[in-house]
Amino acid sequence: MTQSQRCNRKRTHSPLIALFFLVFIVCSILYNELSIQRIHQDSHHDHQEAPVRYIQPNLFDRKSEVLDRFSKCNATREYSGSKIGWADPRVKSGRRRVGSERCDVFSGKWVFDNASYPLYNESQCPYMSDQLACHKHGRSDVRYQYWRWQPHNCNLKRWNATEMWEKLRGKRLMFVGDSLNRGQWISMLCLLQSVIPENKRSITPNAQLTIFRAEEYNATVEFLWAPLLVESNSDDPVNHRLDERIICPDSVLKHSSQWEQADILVFNSYLWWRQGPVKLLWSSEENGVCEELDGLGAMELAMSAWADWVASKLNPLKKRVFFVTMSPTHLWSREWQPGSEGNCYNEKIPIDLEGYWGSGSDLPTMRMVDKVLSKLGSKVTVLNITQLSEYRKDGHPSIYRTFWETLKPQQLSNPPSYSDCIHWCLPGVPDVSGVQIAYGITADVGVSGRFQLLVLLLSYNSGY
C-alpha cells in the first residue's frame, strides 16, 4: 500500500473518531447534570421543613401530670416546633380600638411635684411589702416619691380613692402575674385602703390567691400568683426558686379557674422568661418527656394559650382585661452614663433623655407580645408602662429592702453587687399604672354592669 493510500484511510477514520468523542462528551455532561439535579432534590428533600403541628390549647382531657414544685422531666428532647392553634372567628386581627380623646397617656415626661405627691405615705399603708418599702429600709433620699408622670398632650385626672371604689362597687379587680404585678397590686391597695375603715376591710393570708375585701362596697382587689400565665412548676407563691423551669405550654386552665369570675383583670408576664431555656411538658405527654425551648419562644406559646382563653371565653361587655407591658431593669449604668460601671445603686433622678431605651427592655419580646395582642383587638387594653419606666433608674429598691437570702460579707462591701434593679420602691412608679387603670375604666350606672373604656393608646402600636 502506498503512502498516499494510508493517509487517505486515516482521513476517512478521523471524522468517526471525532464524532465518537463528541457523543461521549455530550453524554457525560447530561449524566453529570442529571446527577447534580438528583443530589439537589435529595438534599432539598432531606432539609425540607416538616409541616407545623398546631396544638389546640386549654383542653380538659390532659394526659400529663399536674405541675408543682416537685415536678421533674423524665427525659428532655429537642423542641418539636409545635405551635398553639388558637383562633376565634369573632376576633379579627387589626388595629386596637381608638378613642375620640386621642391622647396617648403613655407618652410624656416625669415632673418633680412635691406639692401633690406622693399619693400615700409608705408608713401608713399596712399592706406595704418589705421588698418595696425603701425608706423604711434605710433610703434617706426620698425624691423618688415625688415624681409625677405628665403626658405631653393631656392631663391625668387627680387620684380619687372614693371615686375608684364606686367604680369597683360589687366587683372583683384581680392582678395576675409575677412579683412585679404583685407590686402593682400592693400599690393599688395603698392607693385605695385609706378611705375604708379598719373594721370594714380584711385581707386573706398570703397564698397563690390573696384577697383584699372592702365590705362597704362589696368589692375585692386580688392578686393571683401566675408568673408564666400557663401552668408551671413555679406556681407556688413562696417556693418557686427552682433550677429547672417547666411549663405546660398549652394550658391556662389551672389559673383561669381562679380568674374567670373576676370583673377586671390586669395581667403581666415578662421577667421570668428571661432566665434561660424553658422545659415544655405538653398536656398530651403521657411519659413525662419534656421539650426544651428558649425563653422568647416559650413565652409566645404561653401568650398564645392565654390569648385563646381571652378570645374564646371573654365577653368584653361584662369583663375588662388589661395587659401590662414589660417592666424594664436598670442593670448597667454605662447605658445612661457612658464610661461608668455601676447599676441603679445610688441613682437619685430619672433619665432626662426622651425616648431612652436600655437593654432591660427586649424589643423582640415586645414585638411578639404586640403581635399576639393585635389579634385580640379591643378585647384587651394595653398598659404600656415600658417607656415611662425606662426613665426611672432612680426608682428601684437597690439595697434598701429585705432580701430573701443572707448577704455575704463580700456583697455587703460592694452594694451594687446585690442591688435590686428590677422591682420598684413604693410610693413610686407603679402608682402611675394604678391611676391609669382608674382613668381607663368607667362603670356604667345601668343594671347591666358593662364597662365603658376610655381608650389608652399603645405608644408603639405595631412598629418599633
Summary of the structure (lengths in Angstrom):
residues: 464
radius of gyration: 30.7
end to end distance: 92.8
largest distance: 136.3
contacts: 1402
relative contact order: 0.17
helix: 33%
strand: 16%
